[in-house]
Amino acid sequence: MIRLDTREAGFAAAFDDLVNARREADSDVERDVRVITASVRDEGDAAIRAFTQKFDGHDLDESGWRIESSELAAAYDGLEPDLRAALELARDRIAAYHQKQKPADSDSTDDAGVRLGARWRSVDAAGVYVPGGRAAYPSSVLMNAIPAKVAGVERLVMVTPTPKGEVNPLVLAAAHITGVDEVWRIGGAQAIAALAYGTQRIAPVDVVTGPGNAWVAEAKRQLYGVVGIDMVAGPSEIVVVADAANDPEWIAADLLSQSEHDPSSQSILFTDDALFADSVAKAVDRQIGTLSTKDVARQSWDANGAIILVPDLMAALPLVDRLAPEHLELAVDDPDSLFAKVRHAGSVFLGRHTPEAVGDYVAGPNHVLPTGRRARFSSGLSVLDFMKRTSFLSLGQAGIDAIGPAAVKLAETEGLPAHARSVALRLKS
């Protein structure tokens, strides 16, 4: 963990290093993914079976390629009542939030008599990637599947790795309650390629969403254009802006909520109180030892954690914008005054009683968010990622007479006579 103070010499250079530090995949990952995706494109199911045997340690022909709907229902039925209720609460809250994102069609006629508008429709098919391996996340199923279904996607396909053929019943139960149509036992870059290109068994989709490891993220990046994607996500990150009125144990837990994800995750605290900073640092070290994820959390905190002292919390906000973090907590009495000054963040958590972790599960907004400073230009997953807009217009004689001559002039200026003629022929004079 590094400790910085904005008032000390050398801060600007040290903060630049923090902002620009790379925590993502290297060139070896890019090369490996190109080989994997090309193999799936050319060989289809045979490549999928071989890569699953190699990376997940089971033969799809023996363990089964597809997990049937009856297995999903059985997983749901087998949950403890409290766990089932928690999943259903999360589903309902996430669905309610995303329902409000559905865009409205528009249709109007302007003063020139031209009818203009836009129509929104969902994609026909979408693919959702749900991680396995290090951890399995039913929350990822909810956050990806629900906005797709709210958008109106008719065919929703889930892919998830099953190491040694073992499945996580919580993931299957989440797929059941969100209405996933197909579930396949495949993961990694090969699963993204299967969704993009299609194979003999798996029909291609139009959009692929969901988090994954470096190989999954790189496959999405390389296959964008063959298929739509939500974003290229990197390691998780959190920035907390907190004053000394907070309980340091709370803030330490918030920082560790991201550190425990992955050794490459990043957790940063901005505070205006040096003693509070000390207390948080001690609380982090103390809490790490109690975590089942302590090895990962320790690596992440030691390599990528930071505590930054600022003269006042307003002074932290330009620095926060440079980081453009995935998650931003404003743990103060009046978070809105700070929030008004924030330009770049994936999701913001306002006040002392709003930990980022509640947003991962049951609050409602999506937890699939831009990382690696991409919140400067992109947003979290939404219903719109599963929809596309078609514009339309309609002109009668009065409309084309009103605006057509200008189109003719512009076409002639661009040296496109056929464009000009196609309009001019329709003019009255």
C-alpha positions as a Markdown table, in Angstrom:
| # | Residue | x | y | z |
|---|---|---|---|---|
| 1 | Met | 0.0 | 0.0 | 0.0 |
| 2 | Ile | 1.3 | 3.4 | -0.8 |
| 3 | Arg | 0.7 | 6.6 | 1.2 |
| 4 | Leu | 0.5 | 10.0 | -0.6 |
| 5 | Asp | 0.0 | 13.6 | 0.6 |
| 6 | Thr | -1.1 | 16.2 | -1.9 |
| 7 | Arg | 1.0 | 18.8 | 0.0 |
| 8 | Glu | 4.3 | 17.0 | -0.3 |
| 9 | Ala | 6.8 | 17.4 | -3.0 |
| 10 | Gly | 6.7 | 14.7 | -5.6 |
| 11 | Phe | 2.9 | 14.1 | -5.2 |
| 12 | Ala | 2.1 | 15.0 | -8.8 |
| 13 | Ala | 4.5 | 12.5 | -10.2 |
| 14 | Ala | 3.5 | 9.8 | -7.7 |
| 15 | Phe | -0.2 | 10.3 | -8.5 |
| 16 | Asp | 0.5 | 10.1 | -12.2 |
| 17 | Asp | 2.2 | 6.7 | -11.6 |
| 18 | Leu | -0.9 | 5.6 | -9.7 |
| 19 | Val | -3.3 | 6.7 | -12.4 |
| 20 | Asn | -1.3 | 5.2 | -15.2 |
| 21 | Ala | -0.3 | 1.9 | -13.6 |
| 22 | Arg | -1.3 | -1.0 | -15.8 |
| 23 | Arg | -3.1 | -3.9 | -14.0 |
| 24 | Glu | -4.5 | -5.6 | -17.1 |
| 25 | Ala | -3.6 | -8.3 | -19.6 |
| 26 | Asp | -0.2 | -8.5 | -21.4 |
| 27 | Ser | 0.6 | -9.4 | -25.0 |
| 28 | Asp | 0.8 | -13.1 | -24.2 |
| 29 | Val | -2.9 | -13.1 | -23.4 |
| 30 | Glu | -3.7 | -11.3 | -26.7 |
| 31 | Arg | -1.7 | -13.9 | -28.6 |
| 32 | Asp | -3.3 | -16.8 | -26.9 |
| 33 | Val | -6.8 | -15.5 | -27.4 |
| 34 | Arg | -6.2 | -15.0 | -31.1 |
| 35 | Val | -5.3 | -18.7 | -31.4 |
| 36 | Ile | -8.3 | -19.8 | -29.3 |
| 37 | Thr | -10.9 | -17.7 | -31.2 |
| 38 | Ala | -9.6 | -18.7 | -34.6 |
| 39 | Ser | -9.8 | -22.4 | -33.6 |
| 40 | Val | -13.4 | -22.0 | -32.5 |
| 41 | Arg | -14.3 | -20.1 | -35.7 |
| 42 | Asp | -12.7 | -22.8 | -37.9 |
| 43 | Glu | -13.4 | -26.0 | -35.9 |
| 44 | Gly | -16.6 | -25.2 | -33.9 |
| 45 | Asp | -17.6 | -27.8 | -31.4 |
| 46 | Ala | -14.4 | -29.8 | -31.7 |
| 47 | Ala | -12.4 | -26.8 | -30.6 |
| 48 | Ile | -14.8 | -26.1 | -27.7 |
| 49 | Arg | -14.5 | -29.7 | -26.5 |
| 50 | Ala | -10.7 | -29.7 | -26.7 |
| 51 | Phe | -10.3 | -26.3 | -24.9 |
| 52 | Thr | -12.8 | -27.4 | -22.2 |
| 53 | Gln | -10.9 | -30.6 | -21.6 |
| 54 | Lys | -7.6 | -28.6 | -21.4 |
| 55 | Phe | -8.7 | -25.7 | -19.2 |
| 56 | Asp | -11.7 | -27.1 | -17.2 |
| 57 | Gly | -10.6 | -30.7 | -16.9 |
| 58 | His | -13.7 | -32.5 | -18.2 |
| 59 | Asp | -15.1 | -34.0 | -21.4 |
| 60 | Leu | -18.2 | -32.2 | -22.6 |
| 61 | Asp | -19.4 | -35.4 | -24.3 |
| 62 | Glu | -19.4 | -37.1 | -20.9 |
| 63 | Ser | -20.5 | -34.3 | -18.5 |
| 64 | Gly | -22.9 | -32.8 | -21.0 |
| 65 | Trp | -22.8 | -29.7 | -23.1 |
| 66 | Arg | -26.0 | -28.1 | -22.0 |
| 67 | Ile | -27.5 | -27.7 | -18.6 |
| 68 | Glu | -31.2 | -28.4 | -19.0 |
| 69 | Ser | -34.1 | -26.2 | -17.6 |
| 70 | Ser | -35.1 | -29.1 | -15.3 |
| 71 | Glu | -31.7 | -28.9 | -13.6 |
| 72 | Leu | -32.0 | -25.1 | -13.2 |
| 73 | Ala | -35.4 | -25.6 | -11.6 |
| 74 | Ala | -34.1 | -28.3 | -9.3 |
| 75 | Ala | -31.2 | -26.1 | -8.2 |
| 76 | Tyr | -33.7 | -23.3 | -7.3 |
| 77 | Asp | -36.0 | -25.7 | -5.5 |
| 78 | Gly | -33.1 | -27.0 | -3.4 |
| 79 | Leu | -32.1 | -23.7 | -2.0 |
| 80 | Glu | -32.6 | -22.8 | 1.6 |
| 81 | Pro | -35.6 | -20.5 | 2.0 |
| 82 | Asp | -33.6 | -17.5 | 3.2 |
| 83 | Leu | -31.2 | -17.8 | 0.2 |
| 84 | Arg | -34.1 | -18.2 | -2.2 |
| 85 | Ala | -35.8 | -15.1 | -0.7 |
| 86 | Ala | -32.5 | -13.1 | -1.0 |
| 87 | Leu | -32.2 | -14.0 | -4.7 |
| 88 | Glu | -35.8 | -13.1 | -5.3 |
| 89 | Leu | -35.5 | -9.8 | -3.5 |
| 90 | Ala | -32.4 | -9.0 | -5.6 |
| 91 | Arg | -34.2 | -10.0 | -8.8 |
| 92 | Asp | -37.2 | -7.9 | -8.1 |
| 93 | Arg | -35.2 | -4.8 | -7.2 |
| 94 | Ile | -32.9 | -5.1 | -10.2 |
| 95 | Ala | -35.8 | -5.6 | -12.5 |
| 96 | Ala | -37.7 | -2.6 | -11.1 |
| 97 | Tyr | -34.6 | -0.3 | -11.5 |
| 98 | His | -34.0 | -1.5 | -15.1 |
| 99 | Gln | -37.6 | -1.2 | -16.2 |
| 100 | Lys | -37.2 | 2.6 | -15.7 |
| 101 | Gln | -34.4 | 2.6 | -18.3 |
| 102 | Lys | -36.5 | 1.4 | -21.2 |
| 103 | Pro | -36.4 | 4.2 | -23.8 |
| 104 | Ala | -39.6 | 5.5 | -25.5 |
| 105 | Asp | -40.1 | 5.6 | -29.2 |
| 106 | Ser | -40.5 | 9.1 | -30.7 |
| 107 | Asp | -42.6 | 10.3 | -33.6 |
| 108 | Ser | -43.3 | 13.9 | -34.5 |
| 109 | Thr | -43.7 | 16.3 | -37.5 |
| 110 | Asp | -41.6 | 19.5 | -37.6 |
| 111 | Asp | -42.4 | 22.9 | -39.0 |
| 112 | Ala | -41.3 | 21.9 | -42.5 |
| 113 | Gly | -43.8 | 19.1 | -42.6 |
| 114 | Val | -41.2 | 16.4 | -42.2 |
| 115 | Arg | -42.1 | 13.4 | -40.0 |
| 116 | Leu | -39.1 | 12.3 | -37.8 |
| 117 | Gly | -38.7 | 9.7 | -35.2 |
| 118 | Ala | -36.9 | 6.7 | -33.7 |
| 119 | Arg | -38.0 | 3.2 | -32.8 |
| 120 | Trp | -36.3 | 1.0 | -30.2 |
| 121 | Arg | -36.1 | -2.8 | -30.5 |
| 122 | Ser | -34.2 | -5.4 | -28.7 |
| 123 | Val | -31.6 | -7.6 | -30.3 |
| 124 | Asp | -32.8 | -11.1 | -31.2 |
| 125 | Ala | -30.3 | -13.0 | -29.1 |
| 126 | Ala | -27.9 | -12.2 | -26.3 |
| 127 | Gly | -25.1 | -14.1 | -24.5 |
| 128 | Val | -24.2 | -13.7 | -20.9 |
| 129 | Tyr | -20.9 | -14.8 | -19.5 |
| 130 | Val | -20.9 | -15.9 | -15.9 |
| 131 | Pro | -17.5 | -16.5 | -14.3 |
| 132 | Gly | -16.5 | -19.8 | -12.6 |
| 133 | Gly | -13.2 | -20.9 | -11.4 |
| 134 | Arg | -11.9 | -18.7 | -8.6 |
| 135 | Ala | -15.5 | -17.9 | -7.6 |
| 136 | Ala | -19.0 | -18.3 | -9.0 |
| 137 | Tyr | -21.3 | -15.3 | -8.9 |
| 138 | Pro | -25.1 | -15.7 | -9.0 |
| 139 | Ser | -25.2 | -11.9 | -8.8 |
| 140 | Ser | -23.6 | -11.8 | -12.2 |
| 141 | Val | -26.4 | -13.8 | -13.6 |
| 142 | Leu | -29.0 | -11.4 | -12.2 |
| 143 | Met | -27.2 | -8.2 | -13.3 |
| 144 | Asn | -26.7 | -9.4 | -16.9 |
| 145 | Ala | -29.8 | -11.5 | -17.5 |
| 146 | Ile | -32.4 | -9.1 | -16.1 |
| 147 | Pro | -31.7 | -6.1 | -18.3 |
| 148 | Ala | -31.7 | -8.4 | -21.3 |
| 149 | Lys | -35.1 | -9.7 | -20.5 |
| 150 | Val | -36.4 | -6.3 | -19.6 |
| 151 | Ala | -35.2 | -5.1 | -23.0 |
| 152 | Gly | -37.2 | -7.9 | -24.6 |
| 153 | Val | -34.5 | -10.3 | -25.8 |
| 154 | Glu | -36.2 | -13.5 | -26.9 |
| 155 | Arg | -33.2 | -15.9 | -26.8 |
| 156 | Leu | -30.9 | -15.4 | -23.8 |
| 157 | Val | -27.9 | -17.8 | -23.6 |
| 158 | Met | -25.7 | -18.2 | -20.6 |
| 159 | Val | -22.2 | -19.7 | -20.7 |
| 160 | Thr | -20.3 | -20.6 | -17.5 |
| 161 | Pro | -17.2 | -22.7 | -16.9 |
| 162 | Thr | -17.7 | -25.8 | -14.8 |
| 163 | Pro | -14.2 | -26.9 | -13.5 |
| 164 | Lys | -14.1 | -30.7 | -13.3 |
| 165 | Gly | -17.7 | -30.7 | -14.5 |
| 166 | Glu | -19.0 | -29.2 | -11.2 |
| 167 | Val | -21.7 | -26.6 | -11.3 |
| 168 | Asn | -22.7 | -24.0 | -8.7 |
| 169 | Pro | -26.3 | -24.5 | -7.8 |
| 170 | Leu | -26.7 | -20.8 | -6.9 |
| 171 | Val | -25.7 | -19.8 | -10.4 |
| 172 | Leu | -28.2 | -22.3 | -11.8 |
| 173 | Ala | -30.9 | -21.1 | -9.5 |
| 174 | Ala | -30.3 | -17.5 | -10.6 |
| 175 | Ala | -30.5 | -18.5 | -14.3 |
| 176 | His | -33.9 | -20.2 | -13.5 |
| 177 | Ile | -35.5 | -17.1 | -11.8 |
| 178 | Thr | -34.3 | -14.7 | -14.5 |
| 179 | Gly | -35.6 | -16.7 | -17.4 |
| 180 | Val | -32.3 | -17.7 | -19.1 |
| 181 | Asp | -33.2 | -19.8 | -22.2 |
| 182 | Glu | -30.0 | -21.8 | -22.7 |
| 183 | Val | -27.1 | -22.7 | -20.3 |
| 184 | Trp | -23.8 | -24.2 | -21.7 |
| 185 | Arg | -21.0 | -25.6 | -19.6 |
| 186 | Ile | -18.2 | -23.7 | -21.3 |
| 187 | Gly | -16.0 | -20.7 | -20.3 |
| 188 | Gly | -13.0 | -18.7 | -21.2 |
| 189 | Ala | -12.2 | -17.1 | -24.5 |
| 190 | Gln | -13.6 | -20.1 | -26.3 |
| 191 | Ala | -17.0 | -19.5 | -24.9 |
| 192 | Ile | -17.0 | -15.9 | -26.1 |
| 193 | Ala | -15.9 | -17.1 | -29.6 |
| 194 | Ala | -18.7 | -19.7 | -29.6 |
| 195 | Leu | -21.3 | -17.0 | -28.8 |
| 196 | Ala | -19.8 | -14.7 | -31.5 |
| 197 | Tyr | -19.3 | -17.2 | -34.4 |
| 198 | Gly | -21.7 | -20.0 | -33.4 |
| 199 | Thr | -20.8 | -23.7 | -33.5 |
| 200 | Gln | -22.6 | -26.8 | -34.6 |
| 201 | Arg | -24.5 | -26.9 | -31.3 |
| 202 | Ile | -24.6 | -23.3 | -30.2 |
| 203 | Ala | -26.3 | -20.7 | -32.4 |
| 204 | Pro | -24.5 | -17.2 | -32.5 |
| 205 | Val | -25.9 | -14.2 | -30.6 |
| 206 | Asp | -25.9 | -10.5 | -31.3 |
| 207 | Val | -24.5 | -9.2 | -28.1 |
| 208 | Val | -22.2 | -10.6 | -25.4 |
| 209 | Thr | -22.1 | -9.2 | -21.9 |
| 210 | Gly | -20.7 | -10.1 | -18.5 |
| 211 | Pro | -17.4 | -10.0 | -16.6 |
| 212 | Gly | -14.6 | -12.6 | -16.8 |
| 213 | Asn | -10.8 | -13.0 | -16.5 |
| 214 | Ala | -8.2 | -11.4 | -18.7 |
| 215 | Trp | -8.8 | -14.0 | -21.5 |
| 216 | Val | -12.5 | -13.4 | -21.5 |
| 217 | Ala | -12.0 | -9.6 | -21.6 |
| 218 | Glu | -9.5 | -9.9 | -24.4 |
| 219 | Ala | -11.8 | -12.2 | -26.4 |
| 220 | Lys | -14.6 | -9.6 | -26.2 |
| 221 | Arg | -12.2 | -6.9 | -27.3 |
| 222 | Gln | -11.0 | -8.9 | -30.3 |
| 223 | Leu | -14.5 | -10.1 | -31.4 |
| 224 | Tyr | -16.2 | -6.7 | -31.1 |
| 225 | Gly | -17.7 | -6.2 | -34.6 |
| 226 | Val | -18.4 | -9.8 | -35.1 |
| 227 | Val | -20.7 | -9.4 | -32.1 |
| 228 | Gly | -21.7 | -6.5 | -29.9 |
| 229 | Ile | -20.3 | -6.3 | -26.4 |
| 230 | Asp | -21.0 | -4.3 | -23.2 |
| 231 | Met | -17.5 | -3.3 | -22.4 |
| 232 | Val | -13.9 | -4.6 | -22.0 |
| 233 | Ala | -13.7 | -4.9 | -18.2 |
| 234 | Gly | -10.5 | -5.0 | -16.2 |
| 235 | Pro | -9.7 | -5.6 | -12.5 |
| 236 | Ser | -12.2 | -4.3 | -9.9 |
| 237 | Glu | -11.5 | -1.0 | -8.2 |
| 238 | Ile | -13.0 | 1.3 | -5.5 |
| 239 | Val | -12.3 | 4.8 | -4.4 |
| 240 | Val | -13.6 | 6.0 | -1.0 |
| 241 | Val | -13.7 | 9.6 | 0.0 |
| 242 | Ala | -14.2 | 9.8 | 3.8 |
| 243 | Asp | -13.8 | 12.1 | 6.7 |
| 244 | Ala | -12.8 | 11.3 | 10.3 |
| 245 | Ala | -16.4 | 11.1 | 11.4 |
| 246 | Asn | -16.5 | 7.6 | 9.9 |
| 247 | Asp | -15.9 | 4.4 | 11.7 |
| 248 | Pro | -12.5 | 3.3 | 10.4 |
| 249 | Glu | -13.6 | -0.4 | 10.6 |
| 250 | Trp | -16.4 | 0.4 | 8.1 |
| 251 | Ile | -14.1 | 2.1 | 5.7 |
| 252 | Ala | -11.5 | -0.7 | 5.9 |
| 253 | Ala | -14.2 | -3.3 | 5.1 |
| 254 | Asp | -15.3 | -1.2 | 2.1 |
| 255 | Leu | -11.7 | -1.1 | 0.8 |
| 256 | Leu | -11.3 | -4.8 | 1.3 |
| 257 | Ser | -14.6 | -5.6 | -0.5 |
| 258 | Gln | -12.7 | -4.9 | -3.7 |
| 259 | Ser | -9.3 | -6.1 | -2.7 |
| 260 | Glu | -10.6 | -9.6 | -2.1 |
| 261 | His | -11.8 | -9.9 | -5.7 |
| 262 | Asp | -8.4 | -10.4 | -7.4 |
| 263 | Pro | -4.7 | -9.6 | -6.8 |
| 264 | Ser | -5.0 | -7.0 | -9.5 |
| 265 | Ser | -7.9 | -5.1 | -7.9 |
| 266 | Gln | -7.4 | -1.6 | -6.5 |
| 267 | Ser | -8.7 | 0.1 | -3.4 |
| 268 | Ile | -8.0 | 3.8 | -2.7 |
| 269 | Leu | -8.9 | 6.1 | 0.2 |
| 270 | Phe | -9.0 | 9.9 | 0.1 |
| 271 | Thr | -9.2 | 11.6 | 3.5 |
| 272 | Asp | -8.4 | 14.9 | 5.0 |
| 273 | Asp | -7.4 | 13.5 | 8.4 |
| 274 | Ala | -4.0 | 11.8 | 9.0 |
| 275 | Leu | -5.0 | 10.1 | 12.2 |
| 276 | Phe | -8.1 | 8.7 | 10.5 |
| 277 | Ala | -5.9 | 7.4 | 7.7 |
| 278 | Asp | -3.7 | 5.7 | 10.2 |
| 279 | Ser | -6.7 | 4.1 | 11.8 |
| 280 | Val | -8.0 | 2.8 | 8.5 |
| 281 | Ala | -4.7 | 1.4 | 7.5 |
| 282 | Lys | -4.5 | -0.5 | 10.8 |
| 283 | Ala | -8.0 | -1.7 | 10.5 |
| 284 | Val | -7.3 | -3.0 | 7.0 |
| 285 | Asp | -4.3 | -5.0 | 8.2 |
| 286 | Arg | -6.3 | -6.4 | 11.1 |
| 287 | Gln | -9.3 | -7.4 | 9.0 |
| 288 | Ile | -7.3 | -9.0 | 6.2 |
| 289 | Gly | -6.2 | -11.7 | 8.7 |
| 290 | Thr | -9.9 | -12.7 | 9.4 |
| 291 | Leu | -10.9 | -13.2 | 5.7 |
| 292 | Ser | -11.1 | -16.5 | 3.9 |
| 293 | Thr | -9.9 | -14.5 | 0.9 |
| 294 | Lys | -6.9 | -13.1 | 2.9 |
| 295 | Asp | -4.2 | -14.2 | 0.4 |
| 296 | Val | -5.8 | -12.4 | -2.5 |
| 297 | Ala | -6.8 | -9.4 | -0.4 |
| 298 | Arg | -3.2 | -9.0 | 0.9 |
| 299 | Gln | -1.7 | -9.2 | -2.5 |
| 300 | Ser | -4.1 | -6.6 | -3.9 |
| 301 | Trp | -3.8 | -4.2 | -1.0 |
| 302 | Asp | 0.0 | -4.4 | -0.9 |
| 303 | Ala | 0.4 | -4.0 | -4.6 |
| 304 | Asn | -2.4 | -1.6 | -5.6 |
| 305 | Gly | -3.9 | -0.1 | -2.4 |
| 306 | Ala | -3.4 | 3.6 | -1.6 |
| 307 | Ile | -4.3 | 6.2 | 1.1 |
| 308 | Ile | -4.1 | 9.8 | -0.1 |
| 309 | Leu | -4.2 | 12.8 | 2.2 |
| 310 | Val | -5.9 | 15.9 | 0.9 |
| 311 | Pro | -6.3 | 19.4 | 2.6 |
| 312 | Asp | -10.1 | 19.1 | 2.3 |
| 313 | Leu | -12.4 | 16.6 | 0.6 |
| 314 | Met | -13.3 | 18.9 | -2.2 |
| 315 | Ala | -9.7 | 18.8 | -3.2 |
| 316 | Ala | -10.0 | 15.1 | -3.7 |
| 317 | Leu | -12.6 | 15.4 | -6.5 |
| 318 | Pro | -10.3 | 16.4 | -9.4 |
| 319 | Leu | -8.1 | 13.5 | -8.4 |
| 320 | Val | -11.1 | 11.2 | -8.3 |
| 321 | Asp | -12.1 | 12.3 | -11.8 |
| 322 | Arg | -8.6 | 11.5 | -13.1 |
| 323 | Leu | -9.0 | 8.0 | -11.7 |
| 324 | Ala | -12.5 | 7.7 | -13.1 |
| 325 | Pro | -13.1 | 4.7 | -10.8 |
| 326 | Glu | -15.5 | 1.8 | -11.2 |
| 327 | His | -17.0 | 2.4 | -7.8 |
| 328 | Leu | -16.9 | 5.7 | -5.7 |
| 329 | Glu | -18.1 | 6.0 | -2.1 |
| 330 | Leu | -18.7 | 9.4 | -0.7 |
| 331 | Ala | -18.8 | 8.6 | 3.0 |
| 332 | Val | -19.7 | 12.1 | 4.4 |
| 333 | Asp | -22.8 | 13.7 | 6.0 |
| 334 | Asp | -23.6 | 15.8 | 2.8 |
| 335 | Pro | -22.5 | 13.5 | -0.1 |
| 336 | Asp | -24.6 | 15.4 | -2.7 |
| 337 | Ser | -22.4 | 18.5 | -2.4 |
| 338 | Leu | -19.4 | 16.3 | -3.4 |
| 339 | Phe | -21.4 | 14.3 | -5.9 |
| 340 | Ala | -22.3 | 17.5 | -7.8 |
| 341 | Lys | -18.6 | 18.0 | -8.6 |
| 342 | Val | -17.9 | 14.4 | -9.7 |
| 343 | Arg | -17.8 | 13.9 | -13.5 |
| 344 | His | -16.3 | 10.5 | -14.0 |
| 345 | Ala | -17.3 | 7.3 | -12.0 |
| 346 | Gly | -19.1 | 4.1 | -12.9 |
| 347 | Ser | -21.4 | 4.1 | -9.9 |
| 348 | Val | -21.5 | 6.4 | -6.8 |
| 349 | Phe | -22.5 | 5.4 | -3.3 |
| 350 | Leu | -23.8 | 8.3 | -1.3 |
| 351 | Gly | -23.4 | 8.6 | 2.5 |
| 352 | Arg | -22.0 | 6.6 | 5.4 |
| 353 | His | -24.6 | 3.8 | 5.3 |
| 354 | Thr | -24.2 | 3.0 | 1.6 |
| 355 | Pro | -21.4 | 0.5 | 1.1 |
| 356 | Glu | -20.4 | -0.5 | -2.4 |
| 357 | Ala | -21.2 | -4.1 | -1.6 |
| 358 | Val | -24.9 | -3.5 | -1.3 |
| 359 | Gly | -24.8 | -2.4 | -4.9 |
| 360 | Asp | -23.3 | -5.7 | -5.9 |
| 361 | Tyr | -26.4 | -7.6 | -4.8 |
| 362 | Val | -29.7 | -6.0 | -4.0 |
| 363 | Ala | -29.8 | -2.2 | -4.4 |
| 364 | Gly | -31.0 | -2.2 | -8.0 |
| 365 | Pro | -28.4 | -0.4 | -10.2 |
| 366 | Asn | -26.2 | -2.7 | -12.3 |
| 367 | His | -22.8 | -3.8 | -10.9 |
| 368 | Val | -21.3 | -4.4 | -14.3 |
| 369 | Leu | -19.3 | -1.2 | -14.6 |
| 370 | Pro | -16.4 | 0.4 | -16.6 |
| 371 | Thr | -13.0 | -0.1 | -15.1 |
| 372 | Gly | -9.5 | 1.1 | -15.9 |
| 373 | Arg | -10.5 | 4.8 | -16.2 |
| 374 | Arg | -13.1 | 3.9 | -18.9 |
| 375 | Ala | -15.8 | 5.7 | -16.8 |
| 376 | Arg | -14.5 | 8.8 | -18.6 |
| 377 | Phe | -16.4 | 7.7 | -21.7 |
| 378 | Ser | -18.6 | 4.7 | -20.9 |
| 379 | Ser | -21.4 | 3.7 | -18.6 |
| 380 | Gly | -22.4 | 0.6 | -16.7 |
| 381 | Leu | -24.5 | -2.2 | -18.2 |
| 382 | Ser | -28.1 | -1.2 | -18.9 |
| 383 | Val | -31.2 | -2.2 | -20.9 |
| 384 | Leu | -29.8 | -0.1 | -23.7 |
| 385 | Asp | -26.9 | -2.5 | -24.2 |
| 386 | Phe | -29.5 | -5.1 | -25.4 |
| 387 | Met | -31.4 | -2.6 | -27.7 |
| 388 | Lys | -30.8 | -0.6 | -30.8 |
| 389 | Arg | -32.4 | 2.5 | -32.2 |
| 390 | Thr | -33.7 | 2.8 | -35.7 |
| 391 | Ser | -34.4 | 6.3 | -36.9 |
| 392 | Phe | -37.1 | 7.0 | -39.5 |
| 393 | Leu | -38.4 | 10.0 | -41.5 |
| 394 | Ser | -41.2 | 10.6 | -43.9 |
| 395 | Leu | -41.6 | 13.5 | -46.4 |
| 396 | Gly | -44.5 | 14.6 | -48.5 |
| 397 | Gln | -44.3 | 17.0 | -51.4 |
| 398 | Ala | -44.4 | 20.0 | -49.1 |
| 399 | Gly | -41.6 | 18.6 | -46.9 |
| 400 | Ile | -39.2 | 17.7 | -49.8 |
| 401 | Asp | -39.9 | 21.1 | -51.4 |
| 402 | Ala | -39.0 | 22.8 | -48.1 |
| 403 | Ile | -35.7 | 21.1 | -47.3 |
| 404 | Gly | -34.8 | 19.3 | -50.6 |
| 405 | Pro | -33.0 | 22.3 | -52.3 |
| 406 | Ala | -30.5 | 22.5 | -49.5 |
| 407 | Ala | -29.8 | 18.8 | -49.8 |
| 408 | Val | -29.2 | 19.3 | -53.6 |
| 409 | Lys | -26.8 | 22.1 | -52.9 |
| 410 | Leu | -24.8 | 20.2 | -50.4 |
| 411 | Ala | -24.7 | 17.1 | -52.6 |
| 412 | Glu | -23.4 | 19.1 | -55.5 |
| 413 | Thr | -20.8 | 20.7 | -53.3 |
| 414 | Glu | -19.6 | 17.3 | -52.2 |
| 415 | Gly | -19.3 | 16.2 | -55.9 |
| 416 | Leu | -22.1 | 13.5 | -55.6 |
| 417 | Pro | -24.4 | 14.2 | -58.6 |
| 418 | Ala | -26.5 | 11.1 | -58.2 |
| 419 | His | -27.3 | 12.2 | -54.6 |
| 420 | Ala | -28.3 | 15.6 | -55.9 |
| 421 | Arg | -30.5 | 14.1 | -58.7 |
| 422 | Ser | -32.3 | 11.7 | -56.4 |
| 423 | Val | -33.6 | 14.7 | -54.5 |
| 424 | Ala | -34.0 | 17.2 | -57.3 |
| 425 | Leu | -36.2 | 14.9 | -59.4 |
| 426 | Arg | -38.8 | 15.0 | -56.6 |
| 427 | Leu | -39.0 | 18.8 | -56.3 |
| 428 | Lys | -42.0 | 20.6 | -57.8 |
| 429 | Ser | -39.8 | 23.0 | -59.7 |
